[in-house]
Amino acid sequence: MYSRRKQVGVLACEHWDNQYPKFNTPERKAALAKFAEQIAPECAVPAAGFNKDGIAKHIQDFFNEQRRYKKRKLVGYFFPVTKLTNRFCV
């Protein structure tokens, strides 16, 4: 299952030229549905519910995660590392 999901992400990045689009317009949603239908024969796992609707949802989630990661990376967000101490240890 992981390899199929990975394959979907790679194919989507190639299809949209690493642009990470948002699918919030009817035209974009239609393009996403069409692309998911095109790659469904080679990437779908019907037994796990990963059909064309699952593929479309995965592409949306994948691009959301990529945009979020890119935003944090470009803006310079970082997570401070705090030292955890256990007060009860002697």
N, C-alpha and C positions, 0 to 999 in steps of 0.2 A: 504494500500500500504506500509506504514512504517513497519508494522509487517512482511510482506513478504520480504522486503529488509533486515530487521534485521535477519530473518530466514536464508536468503541466506548467510549473513556474518558469522553467527554461523556455518552453515554447511560447508562453505569453510574453516574456521579455523580448524574445526575438521578433515576435509579431508586432509589438508596439515600440520597438527600437529603444528599449530601456527608458521610456518616458514616464511610466507609472501613472496612467490616466485615472481620473475619477469617473465613475460610471453613474453620474447623477442626472444625465439628460436622456430622453427617450432614444436619441440617435446612438449614444454611447452604449446604452443598455442593449439595443438591438445588435450592435456590433459585437458586444460581449457574448450574447446568446448565439449569434452566428458562428463565432470563433469556437465556443464551447461545443457546439454541434459538430463542427469540422473535426475537432481532435478527439471527440468522444469514442470513436471506434478503436483508437489505439491506446487511449488513456483511461477509459472508464473501468470501474470495478463494480458491476451492478449488485453483486452479493453484499457489498459493504455500503451500498447506497451512494456510491460515488459515480453518479450518472451525469448527464449534461448539466442539470441544475446544480449538483454538487461541485462540478468542475467550475461553473461560473461563479459560485460563491467562494470557492477556494481562490480563484484569480483575484476577485475583489479583495479578499482578506490579505492575500499575498502582496498586492500593490499597496494596500493601506499600511502594512508593516514596513514595506520598503520606503515609502514616503516618510513614515515616522522615524525610521532609522536614519535616513538621509538628513532630515531636519535636525535631529539631535547632533549628528556628526558635523554638519555645516555651521550650526549656530555655536557649537562649542560646549554643549551641555556635557556635564560629567557627573558621575555619581560619587560623592565623597566617600572615602573608605573610612569607616569609624572602627576603632578598636573596641572589641567587645571584651569586657572583663567580667569575670564571675566573682562577685563579692563574697560568696560563701565558700570559695576554695581557700584552703590554708596553705 
